[in-house]
Protein backbone atom coordinates (compact mmCIF):
# COMPACT_ATOMS: atom_id res chain seq x y z
CA UNK A 1 0.00 0.00 0.00
CA UNK A 2 1.22 3.47 -0.88
CA UNK A 3 0.50 6.53 1.24
CA UNK A 4 0.60 10.17 0.17
CA UNK A 5 -0.49 13.49 1.62
CA UNK A 6 -2.46 16.47 0.28
CA UNK A 7 -2.62 19.91 1.86
CA UNK A 8 -5.98 21.57 1.15
CA UNK A 9 -6.46 25.28 0.54
CA UNK A 10 -7.62 25.77 4.14
CA UNK A 11 -4.45 24.12 5.46
CA UNK A 12 -6.09 20.78 6.26
CA UNK A 13 -3.67 17.91 5.76
CA UNK A 14 -5.20 14.76 4.28
CA UNK A 15 -3.40 11.45 3.91
CA UNK A 16 -4.55 8.85 1.40
CA UNK A 17 -3.58 5.20 1.34
CA UNK A 18 -3.73 3.51 -2.02
CA UNK A 19 -4.45 -0.18 -2.17
CA UNK A 20 -4.92 -2.72 -4.90
CA UNK A 21 -8.20 -1.17 -6.09
CA UNK A 22 -6.85 2.36 -6.55
CA UNK A 23 -7.37 5.00 -3.94
CA UNK A 24 -9.22 5.33 -0.66
CA UNK A 25 -12.19 7.68 -0.58
CA UNK A 26 -11.49 10.60 1.71
CA UNK A 27 -13.64 13.67 1.47
CA UNK A 28 -13.51 17.13 2.97
CA UNK A 29 -17.30 17.48 3.21
CA UNK A 30 -18.20 14.34 5.16
CA UNK A 31 -19.32 16.20 8.29
CA UNK A 32 -21.45 18.65 6.29
CA UNK A 33 -23.05 15.79 4.34
CA UNK A 34 -23.80 13.82 7.50
CA UNK A 35 -25.38 16.90 9.12
CA UNK A 36 -27.54 17.49 6.05
CA UNK A 37 -28.55 13.84 5.95
CA UNK A 38 -29.60 13.97 9.61
CA UNK A 39 -31.79 17.00 8.86
CA UNK A 40 -33.24 15.24 5.82
CA UNK A 41 -34.10 12.17 7.87
CA UNK A 42 -35.82 14.37 10.44
CA UNK A 43 -37.71 16.17 7.68
CA UNK A 44 -38.84 12.85 6.19
CA UNK A 45 -40.04 11.69 9.63
CA UNK A 46 -42.07 14.91 9.90
CA UNK A 47 -43.62 14.28 6.49
CA UNK A 48 -44.43 10.71 7.50
CA UNK A 49 -46.22 12.09 10.56
CA UNK A 50 -48.07 14.63 8.40
CA UNK A 51 -49.40 11.76 6.29
CA UNK A 52 -50.34 9.73 9.36
CA UNK A 53 -52.18 12.78 10.74
CA UNK A 54 -54.14 13.16 7.51
CA UNK A 55 -52.66 16.55 6.63
CA UNK A 56 -53.60 18.22 3.37
CA UNK A 57 -51.99 16.60 0.32
CA UNK A 58 -50.80 19.99 -0.94
CA UNK A 59 -48.88 20.58 2.30
CA UNK A 60 -47.30 17.12 2.07
CA UNK A 61 -46.30 17.69 -1.56
CA UNK A 62 -44.68 21.03 -0.69
CA UNK A 63 -42.63 19.35 2.04
CA UNK A 64 -41.68 16.49 -0.29
CA UNK A 65 -40.49 19.07 -2.81
CA UNK A 66 -38.30 20.65 -0.13
CA UNK A 67 -36.78 17.24 0.69
CA UNK A 68 -36.19 16.53 -3.01
CA UNK A 69 -34.35 19.84 -3.35
CA UNK A 70 -32.27 19.11 -0.23
CA UNK A 71 -31.32 15.65 -1.56
CA UNK A 72 -30.17 17.23 -4.81
CA UNK A 73 -28.07 19.68 -2.80
CA UNK A 74 -26.38 16.86 -0.88
CA UNK A 75 -25.79 15.01 -4.14
CA UNK A 76 -24.06 18.08 -5.60
CA UNK A 77 -21.78 18.35 -2.56
CA UNK A 78 -20.83 14.66 -2.78
CA UNK A 79 -20.24 14.84 -6.55
CA UNK A 80 -18.12 17.98 -6.29
CA UNK A 81 -16.06 16.52 -3.43
CA UNK A 82 -15.62 13.26 -5.36
CA UNK A 83 -14.44 15.12 -8.46
CA UNK A 84 -12.05 17.35 -6.52
CA UNK A 85 -10.42 14.51 -4.62
CA UNK A 86 -11.05 10.96 -5.80
CA UNK A 87 -11.25 11.67 -9.50
CA UNK A 88 -8.25 14.01 -9.47
CA UNK A 89 -6.29 11.18 -7.84
CA UNK A 90 -7.71 8.63 -10.29
CA UNK A 91 -6.70 10.72 -13.30
CA UNK A 92 -3.24 11.30 -11.83
CA UNK A 93 -2.85 7.54 -11.34
CA UNK A 94 -4.55 6.56 -14.61
CA UNK A 95 -7.19 4.64 -12.63
CA UNK A 96 -9.65 3.86 -15.42
CA UNK A 97 -11.84 1.77 -13.10
CA UNK A 98 -12.59 4.81 -10.91
CA UNK A 99 -13.47 6.85 -14.00
CA UNK A 100 -15.75 4.08 -15.28
CA UNK A 101 -17.46 3.92 -11.88
CA UNK A 102 -18.01 7.69 -11.96
CA UNK A 103 -19.57 7.46 -15.42
CA UNK A 104 -21.94 4.70 -14.26
CA UNK A 105 -22.88 6.67 -11.15
CA UNK A 106 -23.58 9.81 -13.20
CA UNK A 107 -25.75 7.83 -15.63
CA UNK A 108 -27.82 6.45 -12.74
CA UNK A 109 -27.98 9.79 -10.98
CA UNK A 110 -29.30 11.59 -14.04
CA UNK A 111 -32.11 9.08 -14.74
C-alpha positions in Angstrom: 0.0 0.0 0.0 1.2 3.5 -0.9 0.5 6.5 1.2 0.6 10.2 0.2 -0.5 13.5 1.6 -2.5 16.5 0.3 -2.6 19.9 1.9 -6.0 21.6 1.1 -6.5 25.3 0.5 -7.6 25.8 4.1 -4.4 24.1 5.5 -6.1 20.8 6.3 -3.7 17.9 5.8 -5.2 14.8 4.3 -3.4 11.5 3.9 -4.5 8.9 1.4 -3.6 5.2 1.3 -3.7 3.5 -2.0 -4.5 -0.2 -2.2 -4.9 -2.7 -4.9 -8.2 -1.2 -6.1 -6.8 2.4 -6.5 -7.4 5.0 -3.9 -9.2 5.3 -0.7 -12.2 7.7 -0.6 -11.5 10.6 1.7 -13.6 13.7 1.5 -13.5 17.1 3.0 -17.3 17.5 3.2 -18.2 14.3 5.2 -19.3 16.2 8.3 -21.5 18.6 6.3 -23.0 15.8 4.3 -23.8 13.8 7.5 -25.4 16.9 9.1 -27.5 17.5 6.0 -28.5 13.8 6.0 -29.6 14.0 9.6 -31.8 17.0 8.9 -33.2 15.2 5.8 -34.1 12.2 7.9 -35.8 14.4 10.4 -37.7 16.2 7.7 -38.8 12.8 6.2 -40.0 11.7 9.6 -42.1 14.9 9.9 -43.6 14.3 6.5 -44.4 10.7 7.5 -46.2 12.1 10.6 -48.1 14.6 8.4 -49.4 11.8 6.3 -50.3 9.7 9.4 -52.2 12.8 10.7 -54.1 13.2 7.5 -52.7 16.6 6.6 -53.6 18.2 3.4 -52.0 16.6 0.3 -50.8 20.0 -0.9 -48.9 20.6 2.3 -47.3 17.1 2.1 -46.3 17.7 -1.6 -44.7 21.0 -0.7 -42.6 19.4 2.0 -41.7 16.5 -0.3 -40.5 19.1 -2.8 -38.3 20.6 -0.1 -36.8 17.2 0.7 -36.2 16.5 -3.0 -34.3 19.8 -3.3 -32.3 19.1 -0.2 -31.3 15.7 -1.6 -30.2 17.2 -4.8 -28.1 19.7 -2.8 -26.4 16.9 -0.9 -25.8 15.0 -4.1 -24.1 18.1 -5.6 -21.8 18.3 -2.6 -20.8 14.7 -2.8 -20.2 14.8 -6.5 -18.1 18.0 -6.3 -16.1 16.5 -3.4 -15.6 13.3 -5.4 -14.4 15.1 -8.5 -12.1 17.3 -6.5 -10.4 14.5 -4.6 -11.0 11.0 -5.8 -11.3 11.7 -9.5 -8.3 14.0 -9.5 -6.3 11.2 -7.8 -7.7 8.6 -10.3 -6.7 10.7 -13.3 -3.2 11.3 -11.8 -2.9 7.5 -11.3 -4.6 6.6 -14.6 -7.2 4.6 -12.6 -9.7 3.9 -15.4 -11.8 1.8 -13.1 -12.6 4.8 -10.9 -13.5 6.9 -14.0 -15.8 4.1 -15.3 -17.5 3.9 -11.9 -18.0 7.7 -12.0 -19.6 7.5 -15.4 -21.9 4.7 -14.3 -22.9 6.7 -11.2 -23.6 9.8 -13.2 -25.7 7.8 -15.6 -27.8 6.4 -12.7 -28.0 9.8 -11.0 -29.3 11.6 -14.0 -32.1 9.1 -14.7 
